Every structure is written in C-alpha cells, then in structure tokens.
Amino acid sequence: MDVQRLVDAYLIGLGDNSDNSSLLQTLSQLIVAGDTSLLELVQALGSHLASEEASRRSRGIQVLSDVLNDLPPQAIPAQAATKLTEFFCARLADATCVPRILSSIGALMRLPAFTDRLTVGFLNDLFKEVHVQSFQHSTRNAAYGLLDLAIQTHPEAIKSMGDNFVLGFAQMLDGEKDPRSLMAAFQIIPKIVDLVDVKNNAEDLFDVIFCYFPITFKHRDGDPSSAITPESLKLALRTALTCSPYFGSLAIKQLVSKASATSPSAKIDAFETLAAGTRVYSSDDFRSELEPLVEQIREDVVMAANDEVVDAALDALEAVYAAVSPAAPSESGGNVASENSPPLDYVLKEAVFQLTADEIKSADQTGRILRAVARSSVYNCSVVSDAVLPIVAERLDSADTPSLTVRRELMDVLNYVLSANCDAARRAECLESEKTSLLSIYRPETSVPVDNEHGFLHIVRLKGITLLVLLPGFLDENETAVALQTLARAAIEHNADENVNKEGAHLLVQLAQSSPDDIKTTVLPMFFDALCDETAPNSADDSGRVSRLLNALGAIGVAAPNVLLALLQGLVTLVISGRLAQTHLLPAVTTVRKIVEAATSPSDSAALSQEILLLAAAPLADWAVESTGAPSGNQQRPSSQLITEIAKAIVAVFSKLDPEVQTEKLKPLFERLFPAIADSSADQLIPALPLFSAAVCSCWPQTVLPVPDVVAFVDGLTTVALTTADEMRRTACLEIVATVVNKTKASAIRAQLADLILKRGNDGSSSEASDSSLVLLYQWAARGLVACNDNAGYECVRRLVALITSQNSSSLSSSPQAARLAADGFGIVLGSHAWAVSPAAHGVFKLLAKQRLYATVLPEITAGFSNTANSGDDGSVKTNLLVMLTNVVQHMPKSVLMNGGIETIVPLLLSAARLTDGALKAASIRTITMIILETPDTLRAELVNSIVPLLLAATTTASADGGDDNEYLSSNTIEVRRAALDALALIPEKYSYSLLHAVTKSVVRALARSRDDRKRLVRGDAVKAYNKWINFGG
C-alpha cells in the first residue's frame, strides 16, 4: 500500500477522532519489514509538518510520535534517531507541537543511539524554548519524566551541563501546583544533587523548593491525584529539602521560623524536617540557629497543647544535639559554664534555674527536655547528668527540706535524666560517684503515709527505683534484690491510694521483660506468699487484694515470656498444694487460664504449648480428677466453675498441639476418664468429664482418636446420653458426639453417624426424660452437622421445629417441656461454646452455613405463628416460636438479618420483646436496636405506637401503681433495661422530631425516672438517653 495514502487516511482519522490502531499497525509493519522508512514517512507528512496552520502541524507531529512509540527500538536506525531528534528540538518553540514532541523524544531517548550530545542539546532547547508551566498537567508530567529518564540513561550528560541543568530545572518547577507533578519533581531533586554540584545555585534551587513548605492538599476520592497521599507528598518534599548540605544554612533558620506557626501540622512538619536535616546539614549551620530553636522547642513543650507536637519537638531536639555534640567528653569535664559546651548552655542554664528555685515550674517539661538532650550522645549525657545530679541531691539532703511537691518534682526531673542513662553505651560516669546519694534519695520514707495526698511522691520514688535497677551494672545483686522487694511490696500491700499499687505492678511488668531472672527469684515468691496469707480470708478487702495480686501476676506472665513458665508453675503449685484458701482457687485458676490463652494465641506456639501442658495444664487436670473423688463435704473438692476454667486452659494448650502429639496425649486420658462415661462404678469421676470433653473436642480433624471404631464410639456415647440421669455425663457425651460428626472428613462415615443419630427415638419411647435427652441429642447433632453444611443437620432442625409447632413427629412426643426445651436449644445449635464445635477448637465451618439455617427456619417460624393464630392455641406454641426466633436471630450475623427479609420478622420481634425471660427479652431488644441503626425506615410505622411504649416499659422495674413487681416487670433485668435505654438513645438520631413529638414528653419523664435506677450502669445509660431526648427537636 502507498505510504502517502496510509498517512492521509491516518490524518483523516485524527481529524474525525477515529480509531487508527489498524493503520498504525500497518505503518509500523511496513517500516519494520523495510518496505518503507522513517524518512519516507517524514516526506509523506511534509505538507503538514511545514504547514502554517498550527492544528495541521500538530497532527503531523502526532502521526510521527505515534509511529515512533509503536516501533521496536531495532527498527529505528541511529542516523534517523539523530535527524529526528534535531528535527524535534528545532520545533520546541512551536507550543502547539510540544506535547507530541516530548512523547517522541521519550521514545528516542531510550535508544542506544541517543547520545549524550543529543541529550544535552535537547535539554538546553527544552529549558530555553518551552515554558513548561503554561501547559496542561499531562505535558508538564511528560517534561518531568524526560528529565528523570535523562538522569537515569545519560548521567554524564547531566554532569556536563552542571549549573545550566540546575537552573533550567528550577525554572521549570517554579509555579507548579499539581500534586502529581510536584511529586515527580521532588523525587528528581535528590538525583540532581547526586550528579551535579549545586553549590553555586543552591539558593536558587532551594528557594523554588522551600516555597512549597509546609505542603498540604485535600485528598479526595476519585480525584486524578488520589493516588498521592498528603503524607507521601510531605515526605517527598522533606527528602528534597534535606538532600544537600548546601541547603542547611538556608533551611534551618526558615524551618525554625515555621515551627512558630499556629498550625500543629506545620509545627510537626518543621520539627521532623529539622530532625531529618541533621543527617545532611553541617553542624555549624545548626549551631548558628541553636538558641532560637531551643527556645521554640521549650515553648512548645511547656505549652503542651498537642502531644504530637511535643513528641516531634523533642525528637528534633535530640537529633540536633546529636549533630552538634562533640565526639567524646572533654577532659575538663562537663561544667555548665564550660566554654567547650556552649550548645548545652541553652538547655542547662534554664534547667538549673528551675531546679534551684523555691517553686519549680514545668518540672515534667524540664525533665523531658533534659532527657532528650542527654539521649543525643555520650558527651551530652555526661554533661547533663553532671549538672543535674548534684543539684537534686543537695536540695533533697539539705536541712531545709523542700515541700513534698518540690521533692516530687526534683525526683521527677532526676528520673528523666536517669532514664537517658539506661543505655550502657551512654551511661554517665558521674553516676558511680553519686550512687550513695541516689540510693538515699530513693529510699522509702516510712514517715510519709501512702494515702491520696502523698501517693504521688511514692509513685515517683518507685519509678526512680525501677530506673536504678535498669541502669546496667549500677546495682549489685543484693541492692537489686532490695529494690525489687520494695517494688513488690508496693504492688502487694494495701495502700489507701490504689494508684501506688497499680504503679508498682506496672513497673514490675517492665522489669520482668528486662530482668526476668531477678523477677523469678525475688518477686514471684513474694506474690505467692501474699496469696497464701490468711490473716483475713473472709474479709471483703481480702477478695480485692487477691484479685489485685492475680491481675499483676497475669500482666507479668503475658508481657514477659521468660517469666511465663515459672509463674504458671508457681500458681499451679499453690492450687494443688492446698495452700490457697478455697475462695481463692477459682480466681487463681482463672488467672492461669487467661495467661495460657494469651501465651498460646500465636499460631506457632506448639512447642510452648507442650511445655505449658507439662508444667501447668496436666498437673491442674490431674489434681482436679483426684479431687473429684473426695467426699462431697470436702473443702478441697473443685467446683464445676473451677473444672470449667481448667477445661478452657486445656483447650488453649491442647488445640495448638500437632495431631500426632494429640493422639499420644489422648491415650492415657481415655484410660483414666472414659470409664466415667460408660462404667457406673466410676461415677465419682463424673465431675471431671468436662476435662475429657475439652481435650477430645479441641483435637484437629485429622487427629486419630484412640478408639477401635468411631461409629461404635459415637453409638455408645449416644446411648449413654439418652439413658443417663446425670446431666454432666450427658453433656460431655453430646459435646463429643457433636464434635466427632463435625470433624469427620469421610462422607460415608459421617453419613453413618448421622443415620444412627436420626434413628434414635424411633423405638416408641415416650417418657419425658427420654424426650428431653433426645431433644438435646438433636440439638447437639445439629450444631455439628449444620456447621459443616450436612443435610442431616437440617433434618435434626426440622424435627425440632416440628416438635415446637406441635406437628406429628415419629421420634418425639409433643410434651410442653420438650417443646420449650427445643425452642431454648437453638442457642446450642448456633451459639458459641468454649470447645464443642468452636473455631478455637478447630471446628469445621462451611461458608453460608448460618445463612442456610436462617433461610430454613424463618419460613417455618412465620408459618407456625400464622397457623397458631387460626387454631386457637393457648399461647404456648406462640411463646415457643418466639423463643426459637430470638435464639436464632441473636446468633445470626448482621449481614444475614439485613439481607434476609428483616421486615417479615419485625412483628414477631416486638412480640418476643414482651416475653418474661430476661435474656430473651434483652436479645430481642438488641435486635430491634440493630434494625433501628441499619434500616430505620423498616420500623417507622410501628415506632410511635408499639416500639417506644415497649422500650419505656422495659426500662422500669416498678409497676405503675407503685405496687409489687409483676412477672413482666420482674423480667426487666439489668441487661433488659440497658438494652432498652440504648435503643431509646439511638431513636433521636435516626428519626425526625415530627414523627416523635407526640411521645417526647412521656419518654423524657420515663428516662428521668430511670436516672434513679438502683444500678449504676443503668443510671449512666439513662443519663445519655435523657440528654439526647431533652435536646431533641431544639
């Protein structure tokens, strides 16, 4: 095909905005095949390239640009690249053609034939002929991209241009406002500094850059610049400002000035940029501006209007003093007035003035400033310590003892200085000479009571003792033990100011991470002895004391892995040894359980779990099993709550073991506890069955149970569950049954297990006891099977629903007790459990299982409710349906309810909220609250006449005539009242005053009464709701 015809067609397509991709491909193929050349293409475009009409010239350049960008590099000869570059450079003055020229140069610059000479020529012409800021963003961005490309591909050319390139770039950037272009330009500046000596033009370049400081822009979704965040642009500008030491003398003074701005973000940006500049700028540049900088930082720290500003200011102070600090302490020492350390005078003179004043102002801020400076270097730490320690020691030891407030402030400042010395490489030598004084300063004063008035003095002293322990090598072994004993006593002993106890425990947690051995040998025995102190075992204070001690031990165990095992072993020893009072056993075991759960929460805790099992969980389980055989009146016989806590600890540990290890650990457990299920002669072990159930239920699905036949095993458990009169034995059997059917991978075996469960009860048994057991069997089986989306689980659910709605069922009689048990039991099917079919115990949960159950039972509930309305039901079926609905709804994800036809169950929820069961009533009201929050229009019609009166009735426990509470009102438990108040507080936010004005006064009166509720939590909720309604509608 003739090239001229192709070019003409292409140009026509450009004029009509047509798709020219096929023509472009044809042109490129002709050039690659050698059937034509770029020279012939230029000749074909001649009339357009030489036209006096700007639009024709632009289209001609566009054709050439499109072809160059489409051609592979090897298809463009070196001579053609040179000629085309010279051609394009000669036309840079033609503003109409510049966008396409830059695109063409971009294609040529990537060619090996594009020499340094061509690069220099193009850049000179670009800087001279093109006013970049007069073009649209796409063209400006292309220009910055070419500069970046030139730096990457032709660095020698950039070096040869030197000052011309720097000035050209500065001129190009001047006036830029688009965040995308600014980001590209800021990223180019450090590259320029690396290649070119900017000394001669540093001020010109800096002025162009600094005019953007501090930079901000609003980040809007959908904006073309949304890919650039304000923070990334700020960091790019900071990098540009701090990339050259020549910028130091220009930047520091202006940054100090910017730090005085009223905007917190501007202050933070200035301080962070100063800190970044310390890595590049000359220390002499900082010295010249150090005094105004220190004054500005002191002002911001003392004012403390914004914590982020204070942190940024102190970080900048530390970085600057690190930059100006001498390499090492001078031989003449660290005198405040020494001429060798004038930079420190700006800080120390003010600090010394404060520390010697009768009343210390801003002690905390002075201490933080001193700490920042002392952290900056070994030299500065030595000088600051030498200046502060003697002053504080002298004032505290003087005969004219300062007030308690001044003593606290002096020690507070001293603590900040000591904290800077906790790094061994930075510790001041003067600490050794002042050791006696320091020990004296922090020695506990028995004459000062530990009450609310003096508690702050004891707290600051405890912090100082902690710092002495943290100082590397400062205290010997005996001194460290005494210090730790002091901290332990502060945490253990009862103090009128409980903050002293909290601070002592908090400081021990810190030390447990750095000095675990000292904590194990000194502190833990003191805590264990204190737990066993029976001086007042039955007092109310003793319960609080034990709780405080256990909370402290729990915090230490969680924060310090190196102390964990010793702490757990010690607590378990206390429990099983009988040293703890009976009333303290449950709190102690609960603490063990919480520590174990926190320690084993990481996914890679299998090895640690085995250690914890050996040292803590197994001894507790053995003790519990042995103790259950004790006579019923024995004081050491573990309660069911205690057994449950131990079981939870077993789950936390056992679930993290590998399947093979679990199998080995189960064998002795089966030998010891399985007889309690099948053998009546082992009835004394029944109370320990939750331990057996927890271990079995927390196994992985691939764990092999130590039984010859799983089907026979489940069949035996099912038989026991249906025939036993012992509730604990039945529950353990059903938990294991639900777990096994849930975790059985083989579909054939699972089908067998489901079949034997569904066949139970078909023998005609009709006793109430067997009905109840069978209902529980179906509920637990449904729990395991529904979770893994097995159809047999929904058959169990269908049978339960049939019992509730009084339909005939081949396996269940329709006794009222069994029907109510079936309705209540949907909490078993869907609710959470500590180990039976739970995520923590590796239960198998298939996607959308709850959604499918909801879609299955909701039509049954609505249909059953409708049928009872026409059948003259006495109310029991309706009540059971409402109980079932409430149990289903409260365990459904919010997304399922909102997308599952919520409007159909609103009338039922309103009826359920009138039930006399407090827990169900609260759950129904919580669901109504969720609907108000998510889809308020759904309840608009019932709001005034039904929902608001119902909620008001749920907020009170007194009848209208002031008489005794009736059954309905007595169901208004604290959970019900709080749920109702939460809903009432939300209503003014979701509905208009015009809708609610008729009930506003009655709501306000009711809420005013609720403010006098006998429960503090309810009173707090009532105040919140009252405030919203009293201001409702203006």
Secondary structure, 3 states (H helix, E strand, C coil): CCHHHHHHHHHHHHHHCCCCHHHHHHHHHHHHHCCCCHHHHHHHCHHHHCCCCHHHHHHHHHHHHHHHHHCCHHHCCHHHHHHHHHHHHHCCCCHHHHHHHHHHHHHHHCCCCCCHHHHHHHHHHHHHHCCHHHCCHHHHHHHHHHHHHHHHHCHHHHHHHCHHHHHHHHHHHCCCCCHHHHHHHHHHHHHHHHHCCCHHHHHHHHHHHHCCCCCCCCCCCCCCCCCCCHHHHHHHHHHHHCCCHHHHHHHHHHHHHHCCCCCHHHHHHHHHHHHHHCCCCCHHHHHHCHHHHHHHHHHHHHHCCCHHHHHHHHHHHHHHHHHHCCCCCCCCCCCCCCCCCHHHHHHHHHHHHHHHCCCCCCHHHHHHHHHHHHHCCHHHHHHHHHHHHHHHHHHHHCCCCCCHHHHHHHHHHHHHHHHHCCCCCCCCCHHHHCHHHHHHHCCCCCCCCCCCCCHHHHHHHHHHHHHHHHCCCCCCHHHHHHHHHHHHHHHHCCCCCHHHHHHHHHHHHHHHHHCHHHHHHHHHHHHHHHHCCCCCCCCHHHHHHHHHHHHHHHHHHHHCHHHHHHHHHHHHHHHHHCCCCHHHHHHHHHHHHHHHHHHCCCCCCHHHHHHHHHHHHHHHHHHHHHHHCCCCCCCCCCCHHHHHHHHHHHHHHHCCCCHHHHHHHHHHHHHHHCHHHHCHHHHHHHHHHHHHHHHHHCCCCCCCCCCCCHHHHHHHHHHHHHHCCCHHHHHHHHHHHHHHHHHCCCHHHHHHHHHHHHCCCCCCCCCHHHHHHHHHHHHHHHHHHHHCCCHHHHHHHHHHHHHHCCCCCCCCCCCHHHHHHHHHCHHHHHCCCCCCCCHHHCCCCCCCHHHHHHHHHHHHHHHHHHHHHHHCCCCHHHHHHHHHHHHHHCCCCHHHHHCCCHHHCHHHHHHHCCCCCHHHHHHHHHHHHHHHHHCHHHHHHHHHHHHHHHHHHCCCCCCCCCCCCCHHHHCCCHHHHHHHHHHHHHHHHHCCHHHHCCCHHHHHHHHHHHCCCCCHHHHHHHHHHHHHHHCCCC
